[in-house]
Amino acid sequence: MGDKPVWEPIGSSFIQHYYQLFGNDRTQLSAVYIDASCLTWEGQQFQGKAAIVEKLSSLPFQKIQHSLMAQDHQPIPDTFIISMVVGQLKADEDPIMGFHQMFLLKNIQVAWVCTDDMFRLALHNFG
């Protein structure tokens, strides 16, 4: 196989950076969003960098660890990349939970930012 397409390392680097910030200091996530960004968190919608960071900073845990099981990245016309993450998280002393998160990334002035972010815990039992 040849080299990975250019969007793979861009998406992977963004994901690594995002979860590092999320785990260390969620207030620093303002660096990855723009004022037009949207977040859907467990069905709740937030728009704008300030509202998104306020939501993520107010989540009711002190520490969190993410374990990424899989991530996929695809290019979209007009310099976008869509990234899908499947993983597990452990917040404080809570049990380990699965999650899915999708990011839409856009290149703006040679920086990659998140314009859209959707997150869901994988708690649903359809059986």
C-alpha positions, -999 to +999 in steps of 0.1 A: +000+000+000+011+035-007+011+065+017-020+074+035-041+102+019-034+136+032-067+138+051-058+108+073-029+124+093-048+158+094-079+141+110-058+119+133-037+149+145-069+169+152-085+140+171-053+135+192-052+172+200-089+174+208-089+146+233-056+158+249-072+192+255-105+176+267-086+155+293-063+182+305-083+215+305-117+216+287-116+254+287-087+252+262-111+236+236-120+271+225-089+269+203-106+242+181-140+258+175-151+290+157-180+313+165-201+296+138-194+261+152-223+238+163-223+210+189-249+184+195-242+167+228-266+138+236-293+156+216-287+190+231-277+217+206-252+245+212-240+271+187-209+293+189-175+288+205-185+303+239-217+282+243-198+250+233-169+256+257-194+265+284-212+232+279-181+211+278-166+228+308-197+223+329-198+186+324-201+170+359-168+152+363-133+162+374-112+138+353-118+118+321-098+094+301-106+085+265-096+053+248-100+055+210-109+022+194-113+034+158-113+066+138-122+072+102-116+103+081-130+113+047-125+144+025-154+166+016-153+192-011-143+228-002-115+217+022-135+199+048-127+166+065-153+145+083-139+124+112-158+097+131-145+083+164-156+052+183-141+047+218-146+043+254-144+069+282-140+067+320-151+098+339-141+100+376-151+067+393-180+059+368-179+027+349-163+026+314-188+037+287-187+035+250-191+067+229-193+079+193-182+113+182-182+129+147-163+161+138-165+182+106-132+200+102-125+230+079-093+246+069-094+283+077-063+304+073-040+273+073-055+260+106-080+231+110-110+239+131-142+221+141-173+235+125-196+207+136-193+182+165-218+154+174-214+132+205-234+103+219-227+078+246-232+042+234-257+033+261-286+023+241-299-013+242-320-021+212-325-058+221 
